[in-house]
Amino acid sequence: MSDAWSRVPVLAAQHLTLAMAAIALGVLIAVPLGFWSARRPFAARLALGGASIVQTIPSLALLALFYPVLLWIGGVPALGFLPSLLALTLYAVLPILRNTVTGLQGLDPAVIEAADGIGMTRWQKLRIVEAPLVLPVLTAGIRTAAVWTIGAATLSTTVGQPSLGDLIFAGLQTQTWPLVLAGCIAAAALALAVDALLGLAEYGLARRRRWLTMAALAILAGATLAATAPLWRTGSDRVVVGAKNFSEQFILARLIGDRLRAAGYEVEYRDGLGSAVAFGAVASGAIDVYVDYAGTIWTGQMKRTDAPPRDAQVRAIAGWAKRTHGVTLLGPLGFENAYAFAMRASEAQRLGIATLGDLAARSPQLRLGSDLEFLERPEWAAVRRAYAMRFAEATPYSPTFMYRALASGRADVISAFSSDGRIAADKLRVLSDPKQAIPGYDAILLISPRRANDARFTEALRPLISAIDVTAMREANYMVDRDSDKATPEAAANWLAERIGR
């Protein structure tokens, strides 16, 4: 638990910076729009309708949508702060806009007539009459927006922005509940603290105690300014190591980070990235290095459907990545983490299933559990074409809960990973693929264009090439994934480094 809490301050600072920037931008958009549209009923309906539509989009989907949009624009950082800021700003707009419009439309008409009667200009009426009267309602909208935004900011982890969501997502994937607890408590405490300060400012306005309002806002502004300190660090010796959203990636990222730190670099991690996001990030230089898998690049990025020998596949990927994106493939790490259909050994034996062909014949009576990406990936389409599988039910899970579903009987077969230690520990049978529908999945080390000519960087990582066998990787993975006596990804990375002698 102490390790979990030690990570909270830096992540909370980055979380607060993002959330307050989104709230400030939301206020700048919603307040003028609200004052302009309040006296125009049709415009108000359009503005509130548009903001309401945004609220119907799941926040995770909205965050993900800004990534390809910014990538398509080109020259715009598509990872991390900017897509998170834009998505969260849209979420902050609705409560502020609604309260502004509602407050203005609810003003006593007699007050407005009196202001007109004494000859006030439109600006004087706004500044002296309307704004002070609507301010309490507007402040309540800002408080609501602040709580929503701070909560939704935990999801920014998925597009590469550090936040308290890093702890929550990592804890869920590895079932390290102290991480989840620390992330949830810290996010809730942050939301309550910001809401309390805004409430204090609102109280000062209502009681005409200007000093109280200014003090509350000064504390909030000072905390936000202090939280931006991580953004001040610059320099060529700071590197960003990327990782996807499962245990093996967390371990390998820490293994890479330890080597770079020993070489004199300052290391930062971007965990929880999706496959397309991760490759786009290394190509744009938003991250400097990460581990991907040959089959993922082959089918997802290159759109290839054939399955060549593994060595030929890696060479083809290296040439394509360098030629089209400037990304350097330093080499394979030495093991393969392929998709592999697995069943409980006892159930496979009872049903007489040993190959994917056998599974296809039984599939209408069976339930498939997959990881979050598999059902939308080209590999699944290739397997269905090759074996004509038609499962009674197919449900996506996070990797850890996918294995839980199989153990509990909620799934009969899963899209497992060949380097996962739980295959042996849970006594699973991996089904053979006689038609070779699934391509090779060698773990490969990818380096961004801006680090390709950094000899110190590449030499620090070169000893990892062809150094990790699948047995060692399975053991390291199981250290993190087992139910009891869990190791942290950092501890598993240290063990793996000792095991391979690097």
C-alpha positions in Angstrom: 0.0 0.0 0.0 2.9 2.4 0.8 4.2 1.8 -2.8 0.8 2.8 -4.2 0.5 5.9 -2.1 4.1 7.0 -3.1 2.9 7.3 -6.7 -0.1 9.5 -5.8 1.4 13.0 -5.4 2.9 13.2 -9.0 -0.1 11.7 -10.6 -2.5 13.8 -8.6 -0.6 16.9 -9.7 -0.9 16.0 -13.4 -4.5 15.0 -12.9 -5.3 18.4 -11.3 -3.5 20.3 -14.0 -5.5 18.6 -16.7 -8.9 18.9 -14.9 -8.5 22.6 -14.0 -7.3 23.5 -17.6 -10.5 21.7 -18.9 -12.7 23.5 -16.4 -11.2 26.9 -17.2 -11.6 26.3 -20.9 -15.1 25.1 -20.3 -15.9 28.4 -18.5 -14.5 30.5 -21.2 -16.7 28.7 -23.8 -19.9 28.2 -21.8 -20.3 31.5 -20.0 -20.2 33.8 -23.1 -22.3 31.3 -25.1 -24.8 31.2 -22.2 -25.2 35.0 -22.0 -25.4 35.3 -25.7 -28.0 32.5 -26.2 -30.2 33.2 -23.1 -32.1 36.0 -24.9 -32.4 33.9 -28.0 -34.6 30.9 -27.3 -33.8 29.1 -30.5 -30.0 29.6 -30.0 -30.3 28.4 -26.4 -32.1 25.2 -27.5 -29.4 24.5 -30.1 -26.5 25.2 -27.6 -28.0 23.1 -24.9 -29.0 20.3 -27.3 -25.5 20.1 -28.7 -23.9 20.1 -25.2 -26.4 17.4 -24.1 -25.5 15.2 -27.1 -21.8 15.4 -26.1 -22.8 14.1 -22.6 -24.5 11.0 -24.2 -21.1 9.9 -25.7 -19.2 7.7 -23.2 -16.2 9.7 -21.9 -13.8 6.9 -22.9 -15.1 7.0 -26.4 -14.9 10.8 -26.6 -11.3 10.6 -25.5 -10.5 8.0 -28.1 -12.2 10.0 -30.9 -9.9 12.9 -30.5 -6.8 10.8 -31.0 -7.4 9.9 -34.7 -8.8 13.4 -35.3 -5.6 15.1 -34.1 -3.5 12.5 -35.9 -5.4 13.2 -39.1 -4.8 16.9 -38.8 -1.0 16.3 -38.7 1.6 18.1 -36.8 -0.5 18.2 -33.7 0.5 16.1 -30.6 -2.1 13.3 -30.7 -1.1 11.7 -27.4 -1.6 12.8 -23.9 -2.6 16.3 -22.7 -4.2 17.8 -25.8 -6.8 15.1 -26.7 -7.6 14.7 -23.0 -8.1 18.5 -22.6 -10.4 18.8 -25.6 -12.6 15.9 -24.6 -12.9 16.9 -20.9 -13.6 20.5 -21.9 -16.6 19.4 -23.9 -17.8 17.5 -20.8 -17.4 20.5 -18.6 -19.4 22.8 -20.9 -23.0 21.4 -20.3 -23.5 22.1 -16.6 -21.9 25.5 -16.9 -23.9 26.4 -20.0 -27.2 25.0 -18.6 -26.9 26.9 -15.3 -26.0 30.1 -17.1 -28.9 30.0 -19.4 -31.3 28.8 -16.7 -30.2 31.6 -14.3 -30.5 34.3 -16.9 -33.9 33.1 -18.1 -35.1 32.9 -14.5 -34.4 36.5 -13.6 -37.4 38.6 -12.5 -38.6 40.5 -15.6 -39.4 43.5 -13.3 -35.7 43.8 -12.5 -34.7 43.9 -16.2 -37.5 46.4 -16.9 -36.2 48.6 -14.0 -32.7 48.6 -15.5 -34.1 49.5 -18.9 -36.2 52.2 -17.3 -33.3 54.1 -15.8 -31.5 54.0 -19.1 -28.8 51.4 -18.5 -26.8 50.3 -21.6 -26.7 46.6 -22.5 -23.2 46.3 -21.0 -24.2 48.1 -17.8 -27.2 45.9 -17.4 -25.1 42.8 -17.9 -22.3 43.9 -15.5 -24.4 45.6 -12.8 -27.6 43.6 -12.8 -27.6 40.3 -14.7 -24.1 38.9 -13.8 -24.3 39.5 -10.0 -27.8 37.9 -9.9 -26.9 34.8 -12.0 -23.5 34.3 -10.3 -24.7 31.9 -7.6 -26.4 29.6 -10.1 -23.4 29.8 -12.4 -21.0 28.9 -9.6 -23.2 25.8 -8.8 -22.8 24.8 -12.5 -19.0 25.2 -12.3 -18.9 23.1 -9.1 -20.8 20.3 -10.9 -18.5 20.5 -13.9 -15.5 20.3 -11.7 -16.6 17.1 -10.0 -17.6 15.5 -13.3 -14.3 16.5 -15.0 -12.0 15.3 -12.2 -13.8 12.0 -12.3 -13.7 11.6 -16.1 -10.0 12.7 -16.1 -9.1 9.2 -14.7 -9.8 7.8 -18.2 -7.2 10.0 -19.8 -4.7 7.2 -19.1 -6.0 5.4 -22.2 -4.7 8.2 -24.5 -1.3 8.6 -22.8 -2.0 11.4 -20.3 -0.7 10.6 -16.8 -3.5 10.8 -14.2 -4.7 8.9 -11.1 -6.3 6.6 -13.6 -2.8 5.1 -14.1 -3.2 3.5 -10.6 -6.7 2.4 -11.2 -6.1 0.8 -14.6 -2.8 -0.9 -13.6 -4.4 -2.2 -10.4 -7.4 -3.6 -12.3 -5.2 -5.3 -14.9 -2.9 -6.9 -12.3 -5.5 -7.2 -9.6 -3.4 -5.2 -7.3 -6.2 -3.7 -5.2 -4.1 -1.3 -3.2 -3.3 0.5 -6.5 -7.1 0.7 -7.3 -7.9 1.9 -3.8 -5.2 4.6 -3.8 -6.3 5.9 -7.2 -10.0 6.0 -6.3 -9.5 7.6 -2.9 -7.1 10.2 -4.3 -9.4 11.1 -7.2 -12.4 11.4 -4.8 -10.4 13.5 -2.4 -9.2 15.8 -5.2 -12.8 16.3 -6.4 -14.1 17.0 -2.9 -11.2 19.4 -2.2 -11.9 21.4 -5.4 -15.6 21.4 -4.8 -15.1 22.6 -1.2 -12.9 25.5 -2.4 -15.4 26.5 -5.1 -18.2 26.2 -2.5 -16.2 28.5 -0.2 -15.9 31.0 -3.1 -19.7 30.7 -3.7 -20.4 31.3 0.0 -18.2 34.4 -0.1 -20.2 35.7 -3.1 -23.5 35.0 -1.4 -22.5 36.8 1.9 -20.7 39.6 0.1 -17.4 38.6 1.7 -15.1 39.3 -1.2 -11.9 38.4 0.8 -13.3 34.9 1.3 -14.0 34.4 -2.4 -10.6 35.7 -3.3 -8.8 33.5 -0.8 -10.5 30.3 -2.0 -9.8 31.1 -5.6 -6.2 32.0 -4.8 -5.7 28.6 -3.0 -7.1 26.8 -6.0 -5.0 28.8 -8.5 -1.9 28.3 -6.4 -2.4 24.5 -6.1 -3.0 24.3 -9.9 0.1 26.4 -10.6 2.2 24.2 -8.3 0.8 21.1 -10.0 2.2 22.2 -13.3 5.7 21.7 -12.1 6.2 18.4 -13.9 5.5 20.3 -17.2 8.5 22.6 -16.5 11.0 19.7 -16.8 12.6 19.7 -20.3 15.8 18.4 -21.7 17.1 15.7 -24.1 17.8 13.3 -21.3 14.1 12.7 -20.4 12.7 9.7 -22.2 9.1 8.3 -22.3 8.6 4.5 -22.2 5.2 3.4 -23.5 3.2 0.3 -22.4 -0.1 -1.3 -23.3 -2.6 -2.4 -20.8 -1.5 -5.7 -19.5 1.0 -7.2 -17.0 3.7 -8.2 -19.6 3.8 -4.7 -21.0 4.1 -3.1 -17.5 7.0 -5.5 -16.7 8.9 -4.9 -20.0 8.4 -1.1 -19.8 10.1 -1.2 -16.3 12.9 -3.4 -17.6 13.5 -0.9 -20.4 13.2 2.0 -18.0 15.7 0.6 -15.6 18.3 0.2 -18.3 17.7 3.7 -19.6 17.9 5.2 -16.1 21.2 3.3 -15.6 22.5 5.0 -18.8 21.7 8.4 -17.3 18.3 9.2 -18.7 15.3 10.5 -16.7 12.5 8.0 -17.4 8.7 8.6 -17.5 6.1 5.9 -18.3 2.9 6.1 -20.4 0.9 3.0 -19.4 -2.4 1.7 -20.6 -2.1 2.6 -24.3 -4.1 0.8 -27.0 -2.3 -0.9 -29.9 -3.0 1.8 -32.5 -2.4 4.6 -30.1 1.0 3.1 -29.0 2.4 2.8 -32.6 1.1 6.3 -33.5 2.8 7.6 -30.4 6.2 6.2 -31.1 6.0 7.3 -34.7 5.2 10.9 -33.7 7.8 10.9 -30.9 5.2 11.2 -28.1 6.9 8.1 -26.6 10.5 7.1 -27.3 10.3 3.4 -27.0 7.9 0.5 -26.4 7.5 -3.2 -27.0 4.9 -4.3 -29.6 4.2 -7.7 -31.2 5.0 -8.6 -34.8 1.4 -9.9 -35.5 -0.1 -6.7 -34.2 1.9 -4.5 -36.5 1.5 -7.0 -39.4 -2.3 -7.1 -39.3 -3.2 -3.8 -37.7 -0.8 -1.3 -39.2 0.4 -3.0 -42.4 -3.0 -4.6 -43.1 -1.4 -7.9 -44.2 -3.4 -11.1 -44.1 -0.7 -13.7 -45.0 1.4 -15.5 -42.4 5.0 -15.7 -43.5 7.8 -17.3 -41.4 8.6 -15.3 -38.2 12.0 -14.1 -39.3 10.8 -12.9 -42.6 7.9 -11.2 -41.0 10.1 -9.3 -38.5 12.4 -8.2 -41.4 9.5 -7.0 -43.4 8.1 -5.0 -40.5 11.5 -3.4 -39.8 11.7 -2.2 -43.4 8.1 -0.9 -43.5 8.3 0.9 -40.1 11.5 2.7 -41.1 10.4 3.5 -44.6 6.9 4.8 -43.8 7.2 6.2 -40.3 10.9 6.5 -39.5 10.5 4.0 -36.6 13.4 1.8 -35.8 12.9 -1.9 -35.0 15.9 -2.6 -32.8 15.2 -6.3 -32.8 13.1 -9.1 -31.3 13.4 -9.7 -27.6 13.5 -13.5 -28.1 10.0 -14.7 -27.2 6.7 -14.8 -28.9 3.4 -13.7 -27.3 0.9 -15.0 -29.8 -2.9 -15.2 -29.6 -3.7 -18.8 -28.7 -7.1 -20.3 -28.0 -7.1 -22.1 -24.7 -9.5 -24.2 -22.7 -9.5 -25.9 -19.3 -7.6 -29.1 -20.0 -10.3 -31.3 -18.4 -13.0 -29.7 -20.5 -11.0 -30.0 -23.7 -10.4 -33.7 -23.1 -14.0 -34.3 -22.3 -15.1 -32.7 -25.6 -12.3 -34.1 -27.6 -10.9 -30.7 -28.7 -7.2 -30.4 -29.6 -7.2 -28.1 -32.6 -9.0 -25.0 -33.8 -10.7 -27.3 -36.3 -12.1 -29.4 -33.4 -13.2 -26.2 -31.7 -15.0 -24.9 -34.7 -17.2 -28.0 -34.8 -18.2 -27.5 -31.2 -18.3 -23.7 -31.3 -22.1 -23.2 -31.6 -22.4 -24.7 -28.1 -19.5 -22.8 -26.5 -18.9 -19.3 -25.1 -15.8 -17.4 -26.1 -14.1 -14.9 -23.8 -11.6 -12.6 -25.4 -9.4 -9.6 -24.5 -10.8 -6.2 -25.2 -9.3 -5.9 -28.7 -9.4 -9.4 -30.1 -13.0 -9.5 -31.4 -12.3 -6.4 -33.6 -8.9 -7.5 -34.8 -8.0 -9.0 -38.2 -6.7 -12.1 -36.5 -10.2 -13.0 -35.3 -11.6 -12.4 -38.8 -8.8 -14.7 -40.2 -9.6 -17.4 -37.7 -13.3 -17.3 -38.6 -12.5 -17.5 -42.3 -10.2 -20.4 -41.8 -12.3 -22.4 -39.4 -15.9 -21.1 -39.7 -16.3 -20.6 -36.0 -19.7 -19.5 -34.7 -19.7 -19.3 -31.0 -23.0 -19.1 -29.0 -21.6 -16.1 -27.2 -18.5 -13.9 -27.4 -17.7 -11.5 -24.6 -14.7 -9.2 -24.3 -12.9 -8.9 -20.9 -9.8 -7.2 -19.6 -7.0 -9.8 -19.8 -7.0 -10.6 -16.1 -10.8 -11.0 -15.9 -10.8 -13.1 -19.1 -8.9 -15.8 -17.2 -11.3 -15.4 -14.3 -14.2 -15.9 -16.7 -12.7 -19.2 -17.9 -12.0 -20.4 -14.4 -15.5 -19.6 -13.2 -17.2 -21.2 -16.1 -18.6 -18.0 -17.6 -16.5 -18.7 -20.7 -15.6 -22.1 -22.2 -12.6 -21.0 -24.3 -10.5 -17.8 -24.3 -8.1 -16.0 -26.6 -5.1 -16.5 -24.4 -1.6 -15.2 -24.8 1.2 -17.8 -25.3 3.6 -16.1 -22.9 1.1 -15.9 -20.1 2.2 -17.8 -16.9 -1.5 -18.6 -16.1 -1.6 -21.1 -18.9 0.4 -23.6 -17.0 -0.7 -22.5 -13.6 -4.4 -22.9 -14.5 -3.8 -26.2 -16.3 -5.1 -24.9 -19.7 -4.8 -26.6 -23.0 -3.6 -24.5 -25.9 -5.3 -25.5 -29.1 -3.1 -26.0 -32.2 -3.6 -23.9 -35.4 -3.0 -26.4 -38.3 -4.1 -23.9 -40.9 -1.7 -21.2 -39.5 -4.4 -18.6 -39.5 -2.7 -16.6 -36.7 0.5 -14.9 -37.7 3.7 -14.8 -35.6 3.8 -12.5 -32.6 7.5 -12.0 -31.8 7.9 -9.3 -29.1 9.8 -6.5 -30.9 11.5 -3.3 -29.6 10.4 -0.1 -31.4 12.3 3.2 -31.1 11.0 6.6 -32.2 12.6 8.6 -35.0 14.1 11.2 -32.7 16.0 8.5 -30.8 17.1 6.4 -33.8 20.5 8.1 -34.0 21.0 8.3 -30.2 23.8 5.8 -29.8 23.7 5.9 -26.0 20.0 5.2 -26.0 20.2 2.3 -28.5 23.3 0.7 -26.8 21.5 0.8 -23.5 18.7 -1.4 -24.9 20.6 -3.6 -27.3 21.5 -6.2 -24.7 17.8 -7.0 -24.4 17.6 -8.2 -28.0 17.2 -12.0 -28.2 17.8 -12.2 -24.4 14.3 -13.2 -23.1 13.0 -16.7 -23.6 9.3 -17.5 -23.3 9.8 -19.5 -20.1 11.4 -16.6 -18.3 8.7 -14.2 -19.6 6.0 -16.6 -18.4 7.5 -16.8 -14.9 7.8 -13.0 -14.7 4.2 -12.5 -15.9 2.9 -15.0 -13.3 4.7 -13.2 -10.5 2.4 -10.3 -11.2 -0.8 -12.2 -12.2 -1.0 -14.8 -9.5 -3.7 -14.6 -6.9 -1.5 -14.5 -3.8 2.0 -13.2 -2.9 1.9 -10.9 -5.9 4.9 -9.0 -7.1 4.8 -5.5 -8.5 5.8 -5.0 -12.2 9.0 -3.3 -10.9 9.9 -6.3 -8.8 9.1 -8.7 -11.7 11.3 -6.6 -14.0 14.2 -6.8 -11.5 13.8 -10.5 -11.3 13.7 -10.8 -15.1 16.8 -8.7 -15.4 18.7 -11.0 -13.0 17.3 -14.1 -14.8 18.6 -13.0 -18.2 21.8 -11.6 -16.8 21.3 -8.0 -18.0 
